[in-house]
Amino acid sequence: MTVGTHYIIDAYLKSDKLIKLADDNFNLFNEYILDKLKKNDMNVINYSIKNFENPPGSFTALYLLSESHLSFHSFPELNYIAIDCFTCGKCNTQNLVNDIMNYLEPIKYLSNKIDRNSNNLIGKQISVI
Amino acid sequence: MTVGTHYIIDAYLKSDKLIKLADDNFNLFNEYILDKLKKNDMNVINYSIKNFENPPGSFTALYLLSESHLSFHSFPELNYIAIDCFTCGKCNTQNLVNDIMNYLEPIKYLSNKIDRNSNNLIGKQISVI
C-alpha cells in the first residue's frame, strides 16, 4: 500500500532568480509557499529557514507538514534548486508543485514522482523545458 | 556537477520497533541520531519532531543540516518508516545510513541513491533483506 507521493525536483532558474529570493531573506517566497500549502489542504506544523552566507544567496527551507514534508536547498552559483515534496493522504501534491513552479519560473526542471512504500523507489522521471 | 547525495529509504521494521521508538517520544533515537550526525561530520542547525496521536506511535522528524537535511516519517501500523538523507559536500552519508540501520534493525529495506543535479533522478535502487 502506497503511503504517499514524493516529488523529487531539480530545477534550473534564470540567472538572478535565486539571489532575488534570498535578498528578501526568502520572506516573499515563504509567504507564497505557506499560502499555497494551505490552499492545497496541507497543514504546516512548523518550518525552518536558514540563509547561508557562503555562497551568498544560498538557503535551506524545511516545512514540517501533518502530511510529511517540503524542502528547498538552493545553489545560486549554479542557478539550481533542489526541491522535495513528500505528502501522505489525499493531498493534491501536483497542484502544489505547479504552484511552486509558477513562482520559480524555471528554465528547465527534472521531476521524479515516487510512490513511497510501493516496493519501487525508481519512480518516473520527466524533464520539462 | 553533482551537488549532493540523496538516499531515499523505505524500511520495514520488527512489529514493535516503531511503537517503542515513539513510547519514549523519540528521545533516545533522537539522541542517537544527533550523535551520529556529529560523528559523520554533519552539522545540525536545528531539528523538529512531531509525535502524532493518530495512528498511535506515528512521528515525523526533520533535521536541518548545514549539509542539507535528514527526515523520518513513521507508519507504525505498517511497521514502515520513510527515511530521506540528502547531504552536500564531502559527508560520509553511507556511514550515517549504516548507523541508522544499525539502530532500527530493519527486516528489509529498499534504498535508492540519487545524485542531485546530475540530470538523473532515477538513481539506483538496492534491496537489503
Interface residues (C-beta under 8 A of the other chain):
Chain A: M1 V3 G4 H6 I8 D10 I45 N46 S48 K50 F52 T60 L62 L64 S66 S68 H69 S71 H73 F75 L78 Y80 A82 D84 F86 C88 L110 S111 N112 I114 R116 N117 N119 N120 L121 I122 G123 Q125
Chain B: M1 V3 G4 H6 I8 D10 I45 N46 S48 K50 F52 T60 L62 L64 S66 S68 H69 S71 H73 F75 L78 Y80 A82 D84 F86 C88 L110 S111 N112 I114 R116 N117 N119 N120 L121 I122 G123 Q125
